[in-house]
Amino acid sequence: MFRHLIAAAALSLVPTTAFSAPLVTNGGFEQPAVPNPCCTTTPPDPLPGWTATPNVNVVNGTFSSSPPGTNLAFEGTQYLDLVGQGGTGSIFQDLTTVAGQIYSLTFAYSNNGFTPSSSTSASATVSVGSLFDIITHNTANSSNLNWVLYSNTFIASGPTTRLTFTNIAGGVNEGVLLDAIAVGVPEPSTWMMMLLGFGAIGFAMRRRRTPALAQLA
């Protein structure tokens, strides 16, 4: 966990324009276009770029929002609910990668706070290459989904690396919400900025330890 916090802090120093073109197709779930007032369900409805099981919902950003008509999506006008009508759900996408290459993964996540109440909590696993993590969210409501931005890195396992999200806690229509999923390769200049970020964090940690060591002496 501590290592992840340091990596996220270093990555936060890097402008998003420094990364290469995203490898994820339809990471913002803007396809297919969802008519008012709610959702599409996959399957049977298509979800370009992704395979879903047993079913998930692509949600119109204005669904059940307060005040009515407010767009609650993190970006664009749509987002994904990992749980449709089945009580469980997952999505995956196979990415074209280079074995041993380090990639960045970012996405926004929330929870379905519409049913049965805004206190609903949901959790999901995220796995890709060398990375496995669990995300949990419980502060969404109909006026603000309180999106959390996730940022991490992973090492690709081969020429094709599977990115998977699986809901593990939450009932029917109470899944983790996802938006703005992106995977990219940091450019060489970005790695330099990341190294500087790691160095700055290490220097700050060392300075914090120094007074305590001096007192012990």
C-alpha positions in Angstrom: 0.0 0.0 0.0 2.8 2.4 0.9 4.6 1.7 -2.4 1.3 2.4 -4.3 1.0 5.8 -2.5 4.5 6.8 -3.5 3.9 5.7 -7.1 0.7 7.7 -7.2 2.3 10.7 -5.8 5.1 10.6 -8.4 2.7 10.1 -11.2 0.7 13.1 -10.0 3.7 15.2 -10.9 3.5 14.2 -14.5 1.1 16.0 -17.0 -1.3 13.6 -18.7 -0.1 14.9 -22.1 3.3 13.2 -21.5 1.8 9.8 -22.0 1.5 7.9 -25.3 -1.9 7.3 -27.0 -4.2 5.2 -24.8 -4.4 1.5 -25.4 -7.9 1.0 -24.1 -10.9 1.0 -26.5 -14.0 2.8 -25.2 -12.5 3.5 -21.8 -15.1 6.2 -21.2 -18.1 4.0 -22.1 -19.4 6.6 -24.6 -20.4 3.7 -26.9 -23.1 2.7 -27.4 -25.0 6.0 -27.0 -27.5 5.5 -24.2 -30.9 7.2 -24.6 -32.7 8.8 -21.7 -33.6 8.1 -19.1 -31.2 5.2 -18.1 -29.1 2.5 -19.4 -28.2 -0.3 -21.8 -27.5 -3.8 -20.5 -24.5 -5.9 -21.8 -25.2 -8.6 -22.8 -27.4 -8.5 -24.9 -26.6 -4.9 -25.9 -23.1 -4.4 -27.4 -20.3 -2.8 -25.5 -17.5 -2.0 -28.0 -14.0 -3.0 -26.8 -15.2 -4.9 -23.8 -16.5 -8.4 -22.9 -19.0 -8.4 -20.0 -20.3 -11.2 -17.8 -23.0 -11.9 -16.7 -24.3 -8.4 -17.3 -23.3 -4.7 -16.8 -25.0 -1.4 -17.4 -23.8 1.6 -19.4 -25.5 4.5 -17.7 -26.7 7.9 -19.0 -24.9 10.5 -16.9 -28.2 12.3 -16.1 -29.9 9.1 -14.7 -31.6 9.8 -11.4 -29.5 12.9 -10.9 -30.4 15.8 -8.6 -31.2 18.3 -9.7 -32.7 16.6 -12.7 -30.6 16.8 -15.8 -27.3 17.0 -14.0 -24.5 15.0 -15.7 -22.9 12.8 -13.1 -20.3 11.2 -15.4 -16.6 11.7 -14.6 -15.9 12.6 -18.2 -18.2 12.6 -21.2 -21.9 11.8 -20.7 -21.9 8.1 -19.8 -20.3 5.7 -17.3 -20.4 2.0 -16.4 -22.1 0.2 -13.6 -20.3 -3.2 -13.0 -23.5 -4.8 -11.8 -26.6 -5.0 -14.0 -29.6 -7.1 -13.1 -27.7 -10.2 -12.0 -26.2 -9.1 -8.7 -22.6 -9.7 -10.0 -20.7 -8.4 -12.9 -17.3 -8.0 -14.6 -15.7 -6.7 -17.8 -12.4 -7.4 -19.5 -10.4 -6.2 -22.4 -7.3 -7.7 -24.0 -4.6 -5.0 -24.6 -1.8 -5.1 -27.1 1.4 -4.9 -25.0 5.1 -5.6 -24.9 6.2 -8.3 -22.4 8.2 -6.7 -19.6 7.1 -3.2 -20.5 5.9 -0.9 -17.7 2.5 0.7 -18.3 0.3 3.2 -16.5 -3.3 2.6 -15.6 -5.7 5.3 -14.6 -9.5 5.3 -14.1 -12.3 6.9 -12.1 -14.5 4.9 -9.8 -17.6 5.4 -7.6 -20.5 3.3 -6.4 -24.1 3.1 -7.4 -25.8 5.3 -4.7 -29.2 5.3 -6.2 -30.6 1.9 -5.0 -31.5 1.3 -2.3 -29.8 4.4 -0.7 -26.8 6.6 -0.8 -25.1 4.5 2.0 -24.6 1.5 -0.4 -21.0 0.3 -0.5 -19.5 -1.6 -3.4 -16.1 -3.2 -4.0 -14.3 -4.6 -7.1 -11.0 -6.1 -8.0 -8.8 -4.7 -10.8 -6.2 -7.0 -12.4 -3.8 -6.4 -15.3 -0.3 -7.8 -15.8 1.6 -7.7 -12.5 -1.1 -5.6 -10.8 -3.9 -6.8 -8.6 -5.8 -4.4 -6.4 -9.2 -3.9 -4.7 -11.2 -0.7 -4.8 -14.1 0.2 -2.5 -16.4 3.2 -2.6 -19.4 4.2 -0.5 -20.0 8.0 -0.7 -21.9 8.4 -3.9 -25.3 10.1 -3.9 -27.7 11.4 -6.5 -26.2 14.9 -6.6 -22.5 13.9 -6.5 -21.0 10.5 -7.3 -17.8 11.6 -5.6 -15.5 10.0 -8.2 -12.1 8.8 -7.0 -9.2 8.8 -9.5 -7.1 5.7 -9.4 -3.5 5.7 -10.7 -0.9 2.8 -10.7 1.6 1.0 -12.9 2.0 -2.6 -14.0 4.3 -4.8 -16.0 2.8 -6.4 -19.1 2.8 -10.2 -19.0 3.1 -10.8 -22.8 2.1 -9.5 -26.2 -1.5 -9.5 -25.0 -2.4 -8.4 -21.4 -5.9 -8.7 -20.1 -7.4 -5.8 -18.1 -10.3 -7.1 -15.8 -12.7 -5.4 -13.4 -14.9 -7.7 -11.2 -17.5 -6.6 -8.7 -17.1 -8.4 -5.4 -19.5 -6.5 -3.0 -22.8 -4.9 -3.7 -26.2 -6.2 -4.6 -28.4 -5.9 -7.7 -27.8 -2.5 -9.3 -25.4 -1.7 -6.5 -22.0 -2.1 -8.3 -18.8 -0.2 -8.6 -19.1 2.6 -11.2 -16.2 3.1 -13.7 -15.3 5.8 -16.1 -12.2 7.2 -18.0 -10.2 4.0 -18.1 -6.8 4.6 -19.8 -3.6 2.6 -20.2 -0.5 4.1 -21.7 3.3 4.0 -21.8 5.2 6.9 -20.2 7.4 8.8 -22.6 11.2 9.0 -21.8 10.8 12.5 -20.5 8.0 11.3 -18.3 10.3 8.7 -16.7 12.7 11.5 -15.8 10.0 13.5 -14.1 8.9 10.3 -12.3 12.4 9.7 -11.1 12.6 13.3 -9.9 9.3 12.8 -8.1 10.6 9.6 -6.4 13.8 11.5 -5.4 11.8 14.4 -3.9 9.6 12.1 -1.9 12.6 10.1 -0.6 14.4 13.3 0.4 11.3 14.5 2.2 11.0 11.2 4.1 14.7 11.3 5.0 14.3 14.9 6.4 11.3 13.8 8.5 13.4 10.9 10.0 16.5 13.1 10.7 15.1 15.0 13.8 13.9 11.8 15.4 17.3 10.2 15.0 19.0 13.3 16.4 16.8 13.2 19.5 17.7 9.6 20.1 21.4 10.5 19.9 
